[in-house]
């Protein structure tokens, strides 16, 4: 997958170079993409709750990134959409979140007791700046020192550090290790198992191929 992304970035650079007269051809044309296999790692509700308890014990930014992950798992929204949520998006019936890939589409994510608890706990995580003063923020999941949204790279760094402390010395080789991106699959898999529409993708084929990580699928008899 990484090789395909790097090829796409290089191709885009050469397209720009050709348009500006810096290059005569694009060497990426005709180069086949590597076959990509979707991840199959499924995260159960039980093991994610165990991970949340570990993060809660550590507190601070560790618990904040876990709350962000929990919000993804509970709502199925993309991490980029959750990272930039503001308190102004909160409504009595839920919160409004934009679609990061379709600027014209927005979602009203309705409250559930669990989602409400996660969001409330995230707002109570202590935020103290370098001067030890309270850091105010308009963001739901603001950083501890400045109150700004976590960057994706910043989030990944904290997530990996937290995951290392969770799984122990085996690190990424541990069966307990999972990616933050796997949490969206947790949402899709659980919703489909309950015969509910996850409302995450316009193309159902993409949702089924990439995000449905169920190991056991229930099949109803004809009669």
MOSULPE-V635744 format. One line per field, one symbol per residue. psi: psi as a letter, one per 40 degrees, with the letter a starting at -180 (. if undefined). A space follows every 10 residues. Layout:
psi=???
//
This chain:
psi=dddddddddd ddddddddde eeidiheehe hiiihhhiie hhhidddddd ddddddddab dddddddddd dddddeiidd dddehideeh ideaihhihe egeehiihhi iidddddddd ddeehhhhad eeihhiieid fiiddeeiih iddddddddd dddddddadd beeieehiid dedddddddd dddefihdfd idhddddddd ehfhdhhhhh id.
//
